[in-house]
Amino acid sequence: EVDGKKTDLFTLRNKNNMEVCITNFGGRIVSVMVPDKDGQMRDVVLGFDSIQDYISKPSDFGASIGRYANRINQGKFTLDGVEYQLPRNNYGHCLHGGPQGFQYRVFDAELLNPQELQLTYRAEDGEEGFPGNITCKVLMKLTDDNAIDIQYEAETDKPTIVNMTNHSYFNLNGEGSGDVLDQEVCIHAKYFTPVKDSQSIPTGEYAPVAGTPMDFNVSKPIGRDIEADFEQLKFTGGYDHNYVTDNYAKGNVRSIATAYCRESGIGMEVSSDCPCVQFYAGNFVKDEKGKNGHVYHERYGFCLETQVEPNAVNVEDFHSPILLPGEEYSSETVYRFFVK
């Protein structure tokens, strides 16, 4: 039990024997077993062996992030003339909903069928400094084409901001197998949002990726340019940037990225109706004792977190994260696995 609520582990399986394990503590994906090119099952996400580990080793492994993913400058924003101050849990800024964001809360869980789990969390007005009582739902479906389809919904009784995502760290060669620098990534994005400095707050502009190490429009190994002499990469110790993905339209789920590991033959396609995705190469993972006796080091996993731009509530030209009473927040992201 955490905060008087029972935690469980739920297992989804499809007809191909793909298996996804999810805990209602933080709405976290704990494991994803997919077949490799030889038909052997590999667990392709980083995680821990127990709830106690998730509690005692603060991390975002596999978590459903809310109520606001990524950073808010100085933890401040203004809505309807009221300034709100959030906890500052990352270099003086608010990161991933604060130190007690959704990743540390126990969701109510309902297994709808062997391939669908619905998670519900009600955040109270003022929780982590955010306004409004909001009810959030995360529906995770394991489809028969080996995809994890994640749908988010939220409603509020007061103007607030919402930006939910999943923070799984992927290693398509299997968790604990080493770094992901040889794994290839393609991101369909002509622009990214540069950051001011090592605190990772965006400058507020869109910068073209063309001609820079930030360009993933043609698939390339994560490690090819990660050590390049490029200011943005030096600020963040490698890739940890928001990409503004192509062909965004509200409600339009389209392919935004792919990843592939030649050694295992496992690939992953990411589709979403979100305008942006944070590509993070695990630069700050340090000596983390994970599942199965494995120790995770920097760049042992990568994240593709769908979202609006970091600090979007404070930048007029970014996509708005504001949710008003009577409206419904909704977004969808699909991680589909394949072998080639």
N, C-alpha and C positions, 0 to 999 in steps of 0.2 A: 504494500500500500504506500502511496505517496500522497501527502496532504489528505489522508482519510479516504482516498479513492483507489480502487483496485486496478492494478496494471495487469495486462495480459499480452500474450503473443499470439497473433493470428496468422494462419498460413493459407495463402491462396495458391491453387494449382490449376493448370490448364490441361488440355488433352495431350500436349506435347511433353508433359512432366516438368515443364518450367515451374519453379516455385518461388514465391515472394513471401517473406516473413515481415510482419509489421507489428509494432507495439503501439498501444494507445498512449504510452508515455512520450509526449512530444510528437505524436503522429509520425513516428520514425520508421523508415524502411531499414530493417536490420540485416536482411540478406536477400540477394537475388541470384538464384541458381539458374544458369542458362547453359545450353549445350555448346561445346566448342566444335572445331572442325572435325574432331575425331569422335564426336558424340559424347564426350565426357562432360559431366556437369561441373561448372566453375561458379564460385560466388564472386560476383563482379562489383560489390560495394563494400567499402570499409565500415567497420562497426565494432561493437563490443559484445561480450558474452553474456552480460547480465544487466538488469535495470540498475543495480548498484553502481556498476561501472559508468553507465550513462549519467548517473547523478554525481558521482565523485570526480569524474574527469570531464570538466566542462568542454563540450564540443557541439558542433552542429551536425555530426554524422547522421545522414538520412532524415533529418528533421523536417517537419512541416513548420515553416517559419512564418510568424505573424506577431502582432498584427501588421507590422511593417518590415519587409525584408530590406536588407542593406542599410546604408547610412543616412542619417539626418544630421545636417550640420549643426553642431553645438547642442543637439537634442532639442532644437527650438523650431516652432512653426506657429503661424497665426491663421485662425479660421474665424470668420465673422467678427473680426476685430478683437478676438480673444487670443492672447499669446499663451501657448502651452510649453511647459518645460518638461522634457523627458529625462530619464536617467542617462548619464553619460558613461557608457561602459566600453568605449573604444577611443582612446586618444582624445577625450573630451567631446566625443560625438555619441549619438545613440545608434547602436548597431543591432539589427535583427530583432527589433521590438523590445530591446532592453535586456538586462541580466536575468529577468524572469519572464521572457517572452514565451510564445506558445511551445517552443521546443522543450520547456521544462514543466509544462502543464499536462494533466491527465485528461485526455479526451474521453467522452462517452463513445463507446464503439458498438456497432451493430453489424454482424456478419450477415449480409443480405442473401448471399448464396456462396457456393464454394469459390467463386471468382470475384466477389465484390465485397468491400468493407467500407462502411460509412462511419466517419469520425466526426463528432460534433463537440464544439467548445464554445461556451458563453463567457465572453470577457466583460467584466463590469466597467461601468463608467469610472474613469480615473485609474484603471489598472495600468501600471507602468507609465502613468501620466497621460494616457490617451483619453480623449473624450468619447462618450457614448457607450451604452450597453450594446455590444454586438454579438450576434450569434453566427458562428462560422461553421461551415461544413466542408469536409474533405472527403470526396468519394474516390476510392482507389479501386480500379478494375484491372484484372489481369485478363487480357483478351487471348483468343486462340491463335492470333498471329504474333504471339510472344511480345506483347506491348503492355506496359504499365500506363494506363490512362488515368490521369489525376485531374479531377474537376473540383474547383474551389467555388464556394458561394459564401456571401456574408450579407447581413442586414443590420441596420443600426437605428437607434431611436434619437440620434443627435448627430449633427455634422461631424465627420471624423475622416481619418485616412486609413486606407487598407491597401496592402501590397503583399500578397502571399506567394510563397514558392516552396519548392522542395530542395533540400541541401544535401543530396546524396553525393558522396565522393566515389567516383567510378574508377575502377582499374579493370580494363577488359581482358587482362591476362590472369585475373584472379586476385582477390585482396591478399596482401602480404607477399606478392610475387616479386616485389621490387618497384622501381620507379616507372612512371608512365611516359618518359621522355621520348621513347621510340613509337608510342601510339600516335596515330594520325587524327587530326581534327580538321573539319571544314566548317566555317561559320558564314552563313549567307548574310553578310553585312558590309555595306560600303563605308559605314561610319562607326566610330566609337566615341565615348565621352572621356576625354583626357582628364586626369586628376591634377590638383594643384601641387601636391607634394606627397610625402609618405603617409599622410593621414587619409588619403584616398577619397577626399571630397571632390566631386567634379568641378571643373572650372565653369560649367554652364554652357559650353559650346559643343558642337559636333565637329569631329576632326576626321578627314578621310583616312582610311587605312591604306590606300594605294601607295606603293613605294616605301612602306614602313614594315618593321617586323610584326606589326599588329595585324597584318593582312592574312586572313585564313580563307579567303574566297576560293583558293585552290588548296585542296587537302595537303597538309604537311605535318611532319612529326612535331609534337609539342616542343621538343628540345632543340629544334633546328635553330631558332632565333632567340631562345629564351634568355641567353646571356649576351645578347647584342648590346652594343654601346648606344643605347637609346634611352633618353631621360625617363620616359614613362615606365619602362621596365625596371629601371634602377629605383624609381620611387617605391615600387611595390614588390621588389625582390623577385620579379618574374611576372607572368600573366596573372592579373587580378583586376580585370577591367570590364566595363559594361559595353556591350555591342548593340547598336541600333539596327535591328534586323530588317531585311528587305520585305516588301509587299505586306506591310501591316495594314489591317483594316479590322475594325471592331468585330469580334466574333469569328474572324477568319483564321482557322487552324491550318497552318501551312508549315512545311519543312523549314526549319531555321538552322539546323546543324547536323553533322554526322561525325562519328568517331569510329576508329577501326584499329584493331590490333592484329598485325600480321602473324605473330607467334601463335595466338590462340585461334585466329580466324573469326573472332567475335567482332561484330559491328553493332553500332547503335545509331538510330536516327531519332532526332529530337524534333517534335512538331509542337507548335503552340499558337495561341491567339494573342500572346503578349507582344508588346512592341520591342522588348529588349531581352537580352540574356547576359548574365554575368559569367564570364569565363575565368575560372580560378584554377591554377595549376598546383594547389596544395603547398604553396611556398612556406607556410608557417606551421606545418605539421612537424612536431619535434618529439622523437622518442616516445611515441604514444603506444602503450601496450593494448593492442586490439584483440580481435577474435583469434581463436585457435592458436594461441601462443605467439602470434605474429606481432612484431613491433613495427609501427609505421613511422617513416621518416618523411622529410620534405619531398614533395612531388611524387608521393606514392599513390596519389589519386587526383582526379580532376573533377571539377564541378561545372555544370551548365545550368545556372539558376535563372529561370524565366521571371520577368519582372517589368516594372516601369523603371525609369532611370533612378539611380541613387539620388537622394535629396530632392526628388521631383517636386515635393510640396513647396519648396522654396525657390523653384526656378520656373518662371512663367512659360518659357518655351518648351519645357519638358512635358511629357504626358501626365495628365492630372490623376492623382491617386485619391481624390476627394470622393467620399461616399456620403450621400444625403439620405435622411429618412424617406422611406417610400421607394428608394432605388434598391437595386440588387447588384452587389459586386459579383462578378463571375469571371473565371478564367479557366483555361484548360491547357494541360501540357501532357504530351505523350512521349514516353521513352520506349522505342520499339527495337528489339534485339534481333539480329540476324547473323547468319554465318556465310562467309564467302571464302 
